[in-house]
Structure formats: structure tokens, C-alpha cells
């Protein structure tokens, strides 16, 4: 069974149905994130944030997009909530320097970059469009999976069903 992401990536020529999806970042990404429009006022963005926050997790960053879901930057929730100029636009206070990954990148390609940077959220982009995010717990899981696979390869064994390394909690 194909997901919407699989079909979108197939159309864009980025995903081959025969390849191992479990080793790509698309298998780890989440759709649990909040986007705000760059054209929103700070007051509108604050209201939107409070209306869309879940009880499960409070994000540290909001993803700022245009009307076509192209990522323009990140906005710190702290910066948003502390901003006292309610009439300025979101795009005036966003961080346009961000690290992003592709859903078809392999774990191996991304694990060293992700584990060393201490990022709590990484946008997943396909041709500039936001398709998901890697949260801190997603990054920890993919690092754990990659480390387990590496350890098994060093021991010349086939990958095990159970992880031998667990992230510190």
C-alpha cells in the first residue's frame, strides 16, 4: 500500500517503490508540526498557535511557509510569544537560516549531520515544499536504528529485529 508521500515522491521521480523505505528519512518524519503563513501578523500567528497547539507536545519552532507550502524559514515560539509589536508580519522576524533534509535521503547520509547539530526540529522538504519534520525523538530513533545496523554489520551478522542500542532518556 502506498502513502500519499510515496505517490508524490514517485511522481517527482524521487522514490523507487523497490527501494528500502525504512532506511530513508521519509520513514521517520512526522506530520505533527504547526505552520504559519509569512503574511500573518504577529497577533494572528499567536492566536493561530494557541488554537493549534496539542496537549502532547509543545513545539519550540513554527515553520513559516508561503501559500504553496514552500518553506521560508523557522520562527521560534519563544520569539513569537515575546514579540510585542503585534502588527508586524511574521516574515519580519523569521530565521531564514535552517537545516533541512529530503525524505529520500538515507539514514546513513543524514545521521552524522543530525546527531552532531543538536537540532530539535528539522524540516523535511521535497523540491522546496514542506512534507514533514524530524523532531528530536524522530532523530534519536533514526540514530539508534543506524547505530544498531552499523553494529550488526561490524559483527558480520544480519540486521536483528530488536535494537541493541537505546538512546539515553
SEBADREN-412508 format. One line per field, with one value per atom (N, C-alpha, C): residue number from 0; atom name; y, x, z. Coordinates in Angstrom, 2 decimals. Layout:
BEGIN
i [NUM:...]
at [CA:...]
c2 [Y:...]
c1 [X:...]
c3 [Z:...]
//
This chain:
BEGIN
i [0:0:0:1:1:1:2:2:2:3:3:3:4:4:4:5:5:5:6:6:6:7:7:7:8:8:8:9:9:9:10:10:10:11:11:11:12:12:12:13:13:13:14:14:14:15:15:15:16:16:16:17:17:17:18:18:18:19:19:19:20:20:20:21:21:21:22:22:22:23:23:23:24:24:24:25:25:25:26:26:26:27:27:27:28:28:28:29:29:29:30:30:30:31:31:31:32:32:32:33:33:33:34:34:34:35:35:35:36:36:36:37:37:37:38:38:38:39:39:39:40:40:40:41:41:41:42:42:42:43:43:43:44:44:44:45:45:45:46:46:46:47:47:47:48:48:48:49:49:49:50:50:50:51:51:51:52:52:52:53:53:53:54:54:54:55:55:55:56:56:56:57:57:57:58:58:58:59:59:59:60:60:60:61:61:61:62:62:62:63:63:63:64:64:64:65:65:65:66:66:66:67:67:67:68:68:68:69:69:69:70:70:70:71:71:71:72:72:72:73:73:73:74:74:74:75:75:75:76:76:76:77:77:77:78:78:78:79:79:79:80:80:80:81:81:81:82:82:82:83:83:83:84:84:84:85:85:85:86:86:86:87:87:87:88:88:88:89:89:89:90:90:90:91:91:91:92:92:92:93:93:93:94:94:94:95:95:95:96:96:96:97:97:97:98:98:98:99:99:99:100:100:100:101:101:101:102:102:102:103:103:103:104:104:104:105:105:105:106:106:106:107:107:107:108:108:108:109:109:109:110:110:110:111:111:111:112:112:112:113:113:113:114:114:114:115:115:115:116:116:116:117:117:117:118:118:118:119:119:119:120:120:120:121:121:121:122:122:122:123:123:123:124:124:124:125:125:125:126:126:126:127:127:127:128:128:128:129:129:129:130:130:130:131:131:131:132:132:132:133:133:133:134:134:134:135:135:135:136:136:136:137:137:137:138:138:138:139:139:139:140:140:140:141:141:141:142:142:142:143:143:143:144:144:144:145:145:145:146:146:146:147:147:147:148:148:148:149:149:149:150:150:150:151:151:151:152:152:152:153:153:153:154:154:154:155:155:155:156:156:156:157:157:157:158:158:158:159:159:159:160:160:160:161:161:161:162:162:162:163:163:163:164:164:164:165:165:165:166:166:166:167:167:167:168:168:168]
at [N:CA:C:N:CA:C:N:CA:C:N:CA:C:N:CA:C:N:CA:C:N:CA:C:N:CA:C:N:CA:C:N:CA:C:N:CA:C:N:CA:C:N:CA:C:N:CA:C:N:CA:C:N:CA:C:N:CA:C:N:CA:C:N:CA:C:N:CA:C:N:CA:C:N:CA:C:N:CA:C:N:CA:C:N:CA:C:N:CA:C:N:CA:C:N:CA:C:N:CA:C:N:CA:C:N:CA:C:N:CA:C:N:CA:C:N:CA:C:N:CA:C:N:CA:C:N:CA:C:N:CA:C:N:CA:C:N:CA:C:N:CA:C:N:CA:C:N:CA:C:N:CA:C:N:CA:C:N:CA:C:N:CA:C:N:CA:C:N:CA:C:N:CA:C:N:CA:C:N:CA:C:N:CA:C:N:CA:C:N:CA:C:N:CA:C:N:CA:C:N:CA:C:N:CA:C:N:CA:C:N:CA:C:N:CA:C:N:CA:C:N:CA:C:N:CA:C:N:CA:C:N:CA:C:N:CA:C:N:CA:C:N:CA:C:N:CA:C:N:CA:C:N:CA:C:N:CA:C:N:CA:C:N:CA:C:N:CA:C:N:CA:C:N:CA:C:N:CA:C:N:CA:C:N:CA:C:N:CA:C:N:CA:C:N:CA:C:N:CA:C:N:CA:C:N:CA:C:N:CA:C:N:CA:C:N:CA:C:N:CA:C:N:CA:C:N:CA:C:N:CA:C:N:CA:C:N:CA:C:N:CA:C:N:CA:C:N:CA:C:N:CA:C:N:CA:C:N:CA:C:N:CA:C:N:CA:C:N:CA:C:N:CA:C:N:CA:C:N:CA:C:N:CA:C:N:CA:C:N:CA:C:N:CA:C:N:CA:C:N:CA:C:N:CA:C:N:CA:C:N:CA:C:N:CA:C:N:CA:C:N:CA:C:N:CA:C:N:CA:C:N:CA:C:N:CA:C:N:CA:C:N:CA:C:N:CA:C:N:CA:C:N:CA:C:N:CA:C:N:CA:C:N:CA:C:N:CA:C:N:CA:C:N:CA:C:N:CA:C:N:CA:C:N:CA:C:N:CA:C:N:CA:C:N:CA:C:N:CA:C:N:CA:C:N:CA:C:N:CA:C:N:CA:C:N:CA:C:N:CA:C:N:CA:C:N:CA:C:N:CA:C:N:CA:C:N:CA:C:N:CA:C:N:CA:C:N:CA:C:N:CA:C:N:CA:C:N:CA:C:N:CA:C:N:CA:C:N:CA:C:N:CA:C:N:CA:C:N:CA:C:N:CA:C:N:CA:C:N:CA:C]
c2 [-1.17:0.00:1.24:2.18:3.40:4.53:5.34:6.51:7.68:8.78:9.98:10.48:10.39:10.82:9.96:8.63:7.73:8.11:8.36:8.69:10.04:11.01:12.32:12.21:11.45:11.30:10.51:9.53:8.76:9.68:10.56:11.49:12.41:12.78:13.67:12.91:11.60:10.79:10.63:10.80:10.72:9.41:8.57:7.36:6.19:5.16:3.93:2.94:2.45:1.55:0.32:-0.06:-1.22:-0.95:0.33:0.62:0.50:0.37:0.17:1.49:1.69:2.93:3.10:2.00:2.08:2.75:2.76:3.39:4.83:5.36:6.76:7.61:8.90:9.80:9.93:9.67:9.72:8.76:7.66:6.68:7.20:8.21:8.72:10.05:10.72:12.07:12.05:13.17:13.33:14.44:14.36:15.45:16.27:16.08:16.81:18.10:19.13:20.42:21.51:22.73:23.86:24.79:25.11:26.08:27.37:28.47:29.77:30.43:31.27:31.99:33.18:33.42:34.55:35.88:35.91:37.15:37.42:36.49:36.70:37.80:38.51:39.45:38.63:39.23:38.55:38.19:39.09:38.82:37.61:37.55:36.41:35.11:35.18:33.99:33.48:34.39:33.98:33.27:33.87:33.27:31.90:31.82:30.54:29.49:29.89:28.97:28.40:29.27:28.79:27.91:28.15:27.33:25.97:25.85:24.62:23.81:24.28:23.54:22.30:21.22:19.99:19.83:18.99:18.73:17.82:17.08:16.10:16.73:17.74:18.28:19.77:20.54:21.97:22.20:22.66:22.86:24.04:23.99:25.12:26.02:25.47:26.20:26.04:27.10:27.04:27.12:26.49:26.51:27.56:28.45:29.56:29.26:29.25:28.88:29.97:29.86:30.71:29.94:30.48:29.84:28.49:28.25:26.99:25.96:26.19:25.29:25.25:26.23:26.34:26.92:26.30:26.75:28.01:29.04:30.31:30.48:29.82:29.94:29.33:29.48:28.98:30.16:29.99:31.02:30.38:30.85:30.37:30.74:29.77:30.04:31.10:31.01:32.00:33.40:33.52:34.83:35.35:34.45:34.84:35.35:34.58:34.94:36.19:36.46:37.64:38.90:38.75:39.90:40.79:42.07:42.98:43.88:43.81:44.56:43.66:43.70:42.75:42.99:44.16:44.47:44.12:43.79:43.44:42.03:41.73:40.43:39.40:38.16:37.05:37.04:37.29:37.19:38.16:39.18:40.16:39.62:38.53:38.03:36.57:36.00:34.58:34.39:33.18:32.77:32.06:32.64:32.05:31.10:30.97:30.02:28.77:27.72:26.49:25.30:24.20:22.95:22.14:21.57:20.74:19.47:18.49:17.22:16.86:15.85:15.34:14.02:13.71:12.44:11.21:11.38:10.23:10.08:10.99:10.82:9.58:8.89:7.70:8.10:7.20:7.41:7.64:6.82:6.88:8.27:8.85:10.17:11.25:11.12:12.20:12.05:10.84:10.62:11.42:11.53:12.28:13.77:14.30:15.71:16.00:15.12:15.35:15.14:14.11:13.80:14.81:15.47:16.41:17.83:18.15:19.53:19.84:18.85:19.10:19.82:19.49:20.16:19.54:20.37:19.83:19.67:20.28:20.08:20.33:19.46:19.59:19.47:20.50:20.41:19.37:18.64:17.68:18.29:18.57:19.26:18.39:18.49:17.86:18.97:19.29:20.39:21.71:21.95:23.19:23.21:22.22:22.17:21.34:21.83:21.16:19.92:18.75:17.49:16.83:17.35:16.79:17.39:16.87:17.31:16.10:16.25:15.31:16.03:15.47:16.03:15.38:15.90:15.37:13.87:13.43:11.99:11.18:11.75:11.05:10.92:11.99:11.97:10.93:10.88:9.89:8.47:8.25:6.92:6.54:7.47:7.11:6.92:7.69:7.49:6.12:5.76:4.44:3.32:3.45:2.43:2.32:3.45:3.43:2.83:3.18:2.61:1.11:0.65:-0.78:-1.50:-0.95:-1.57:-1.60:-0.51:-0.46:-1.52:-1.65:-2.64:-4.05:-4.30:-5.63:-5.93:-4.92:-5.12:-5.38:-4.70:-4.92:-6.33:-6.89:-8.26:-9.27:-8.81:-9.67:-10.48:-9.84:-10.53:-9.80:-10.48:-9.86:-8.95:-7.88:-6.99:-7.76:-7.43:-8.06:-7.33:-7.98:-7.35:-6.39:-6.63:-5.78:-4.89:-3.68:-2.74:-3.11:-2.95:-3.23:-1.96:-0.82:0.46:1.20:1.75:2.56:3.96:5.00:6.36:6.61:7.42:7.79:8.60:8.34:9.07:9.80]
c1 [0.84:0.00:0.89:0.63:1.44:0.80:1.63:1.14:1.07:0.46:0.41:1.81:2.71:4.09:4.76:4.57:5.17:4.74:3.45:2.92:3.46:3.53:4.06:5.53:6.29:7.72:7.92:7.05:7.15:6.92:5.91:5.62:6.81:7.52:8.66:9.93:9.83:10.99:11.99:11.54:12.45:12.35:11.39:11.23:10.95:11.71:11.54:10.84:9.64:8.91:9.70:10.74:11.52:12.60:12.88:13.96:13.47:14.40:14.10:13.69:12.38:11.88:12.28:12.48:12.82:14.16:15.02:16.33:16.35:15.21:15.14:14.50:14.75:14.23:12.72:12.13:10.68:9.99:10.65:10.07:10.05:10.83:10.94:10.23:9.88:9.34:7.93:7.57:6.28:5.49:4.17:3.34:2.80:3.39:2.98:3.80:3.36:4.03:3.02:3.37:2.48:3.15:2.42:2.92:2.12:2.80:2.14:2.53:1.65:1.91:2.83:3.74:4.67:3.93:2.73:1.96:1.09:1.03:0.25:0.89:0.05:0.59:1.01:1.81:2.24:1.01:0.05:-1.17:-1.91:-2.04:-2.72:-1.95:-0.63:0.20:0.10:0.06:-0.09:-1.43:-2.48:-3.81:-3.85:-3.30:-3.26:-2.47:-1.35:-0.52:-1.32:-1.97:-2.73:-3.90:-4.50:-5.62:-5.17:-3.92:-3.46:-2.46:-2.12:-1.16:-1.86:-1.12:-1.70:-1.23:-1.95:-1.57:-0.35:-0.07:1.01:2.39:2.57:3.90:3.83:4.67:4.74:5.97:5.77:6.91:7.77:9.03:9.92:10.03:9.66:9.76:8.46:8.08:6.99:7.62:6.99:7.50:6.72:7.44:6.82:6.85:5.66:5.53:4.79:4.90:4.08:2.81:2.02:0.76:0.94:2.12:2.39:3.10:3.12:3.79:5.31:5.88:7.34:7.82:8.80:9.32:10.15:9.83:10.56:11.50:11.20:12.04:11.39:12.08:11.59:11.34:10.39:10.08:10.07:10.94:10.99:9.69:9.09:7.87:8.16:9.30:9.68:9.72:10.33:10.42:9.03:8.17:6.80:6.06:6.11:5.35:5.89:7.17:7.76:7.66:7.31:7.22:6.05:6.33:5.28:4.74:5.32:4.80:3.82:2.57:1.57:1.15:1.46:1.02:2.05:3.29:4.28:4.00:4.55:4.32:5.33:4.92:5.76:7.10:7.06:8.30:9.37:8.99:9.96:10.81:10.39:11.15:11.58:11.44:11.80:13.30:13.73:15.11:15.13:15.82:15.87:17.05:17.87:18.99:18.56:18.28:17.84:18.43:18.49:18.99:17.77:17.78:16.65:17.18:16.30:16.65:15.56:15.86:14.92:14.35:13.10:12.52:13.19:13.93:14.58:16.04:16.54:17.89:17.92:19.04:19.16:19.55:19.25:19.66:21.16:21.89:23.35:23.85:23.24:23.64:23.39:22.31:21.88:22.29:22.58:22.76:23.91:25.02:26.15:25.83:25.14:24.77:23.75:22.76:21.69:22.15:22.95:23.34:24.33:25.10:26.12:25.60:24.46:23.99:23.02:22.54:21.64:20.37:19.82:18.61:17.37:16.37:15.15:14.05:14.25:13.31:14.06:13.83:14.46:13.36:13.15:12.15:12.55:11.56:11.77:11.12:11.95:11.48:11.62:10.65:10.71:10.53:11.58:11.58:11.15:11.65:11.36:10.06:9.20:7.91:8.04:7.39:7.39:6.51:7.09:6.32:6.31:7.09:7.13:8.27:8.47:9.57:10.17:11.40:12.02:12.11:11.44:11.51:12.67:13.01:14.14:13.99:12.77:12.59:12.69:12.31:12.47:13.95:14.71:16.15:16.83:16.43:17.01:16.72:15.51:15.14:15.96:16.14:16.89:18.37:18.92:20.31:20.46:19.50:19.51:19.47:18.58:18.46:19.74:20.33:21.56:22.72:22.82:23.88:23.71:22.48:22.22:22.62:22.22:22.59:24.10:24.78:26.24:26.90:26.42:27.00:26.80:25.64:25.36:26.23:26.47:27.33:28.77:29.22:30.59:30.76:29.71:29.76:29.45:29.34:29.04:27.78:26.79:25.52:24.45:23.35:22.22:21.53:20.88:20.18:19.18:19.20:18.30:16.97:15.98:14.67:14.63:15.46:15.48:16.71:16.54:17.64:18.57:19.87:20.80:21.26:21.09:21.42:20.13:20.00:18.83:19.33:18.62:19.05:18.83:19.68:19.53:18.26:17.56:16.30:16.30]
c3 [0.00:0.00:0.00:-0.87:-0.99:-0.19:0.42:1.13:0.14:0.60:-0.24:-0.53:0.46:0.25:-0.79:-0.71:-1.69:-3.10:-3.26:-4.59:-5.07:-4.17:-4.55:-4.94:-4.19:-4.49:-5.77:-6.02:-7.26:-8.46:-8.36:-9.44:-9.70:-8.64:-8.77:-9.11:-9.24:-9.59:-8.47:-7.22:-6.08:-5.32:-5.64:-4.86:-5.78:-5.61:-6.36:-5.45:-5.81:-4.93:-4.50:-5.21:-4.83:-3.79:-3.51:-2.57:-1.13:-0.22:1.19:1.82:1.99:2.56:4.02:4.73:6.14:6.38:5.38:5.57:5.09:4.65:4.22:5.31:5.25:6.27:6.22:5.06:4.95:5.90:6.24:7.16:8.60:8.90:10.26:10.46:9.39:9.53:10.10:10.66:11.32:10.62:10.76:10.26:11.43:12.61:13.81:13.93:13.25:13.30:13.00:13.32:13.07:12.07:11.01:10.04:10.19:9.94:9.89:8.58:8.10:6.86:7.14:6.23:6.35:6.37:5.78:5.70:6.92:7.86:9.08:9.92:10.64:11.63:12.85:13.69:14.92:15.76:15.85:16.63:16.06:14.73:14.10:14.33:14.24:14.44:15.88:16.84:18.24:18.45:17.93:18.06:17.39:16.19:15.45:16.22:16.79:17.58:18.74:19.53:20.69:20.28:19.13:18.66:18.16:17.72:17.08:17.89:19.07:19.90:20.47:20.53:21.09:22.53:23.26:24.65:24.74:23.66:23.68:23.69:22.88:22.66:22.36:23.01:22.72:21.85:20.61:19.72:20.15:19.78:20.04:18.82:17.66:16.40:15.61:14.92:13.95:12.57:11.61:10.24:9.46:8.82:8.11:6.62:6.02:4.61:3.83:2.51:1.65:1.29:0.38:0.01:-0.69:-1.26:-1.96:-1.09:0.22:1.17:1.01:0.35:0.29:1.62:2.21:3.49:3.30:4.07:4.01:5.18:6.29:7.47:8.69:9.81:11.09:12.01:12.90:13.88:15.26:16.11:17.49:18.20:18.88:19.64:20.70:21.33:22.35:21.74:20.57:19.90:19.54:19.05:18.71:19.94:21.02:22.21:22.91:22.74:23.38:22.52:21.26:20.35:20.78:21.02:21.47:20.36:19.18:18.04:17.29:17.67:17.17:15.73:15.18:13.82:12.75:13.12:12.10:11.58:10.42:9.78:10.27:10.24:10.68:9.93:8.61:7.81:8.29:9.06:9.54:10.70:11.32:12.47:12.33:11.14:10.98:10.80:11.08:10.83:9.48:8.52:7.19:7.02:8.04:8.02:8.78:8.06:8.70:7.96:8.64:8.10:7.69:6.48:6.04:5.40:5.28:4.66:3.65:2.84:1.86:2.38:2.06:2.52:1.92:0.83:0.20:0.62:1.44:1.96:2.85:2.81:3.65:5.07:5.99:7.38:7.45:6.72:6.75:6.34:5.30:4.82:5.87:6.59:7.47:8.93:9.37:10.80:11.40:10.71:11.29:11.37:10.38:10.42:11.52:11.64:12.60:14.03:14.27:15.64:16.21:15.37:15.85:16.03:15.45:15.48:16.61:17.33:18.45:18.07:16.93:16.45:17.08:17.39:17.95:16.91:15.74:14.63:13.33:12.36:11.05:10.00:9.18:8.13:7.08:6.59:5.50:4.27:3.25:2.06:0.83:-0.05:-1.36:-2.38:-3.11:-4.08:-3.43:-2.22:-1.52:-0.75:-1.00:-0.31:0.96:1.99:3.28:3.21:3.53:3.52:4.90:5.83:7.18:7.97:9.17:10.02:10.73:11.11:12.03:13.37:14.38:15.72:16.46:17.60:18.38:18.61:18.93:19.19:17.90:16.77:15.48:15.14:15.40:15.14:16.02:17.31:18.23:17.75:17.25:16.75:15.52:14.58:13.38:13.68:14.63:15.04:15.69:16.55:17.19:16.15:15.18:14.14:13.31:12.98:12.18:12.98:14.26:15.10:15.26:15.40:15.52:14.24:13.10:11.81:11.63:12.00:11.88:12.76:13.98:14.91:14.38:13.80:13.27:12.05:11.23:10.06:10.48:11.52:12.01:12.53:13.08:13.58:12.51:11.27:10.12:10.33:10.95:11.14:10.34:10.15:9.50:10.50:10.03:10.96:11.82:13.10:14.06:14.09:14.62:14.74:15.93:16.94:18.14:18.12:18.67:18.74:19.88:19.65:20.73:21.42:20.77:21.39:21.65:22.80:23.15:23.51:23.05:23.41:24.90:25.48:26.89:27.05:28.12:28.33:29.62]
//
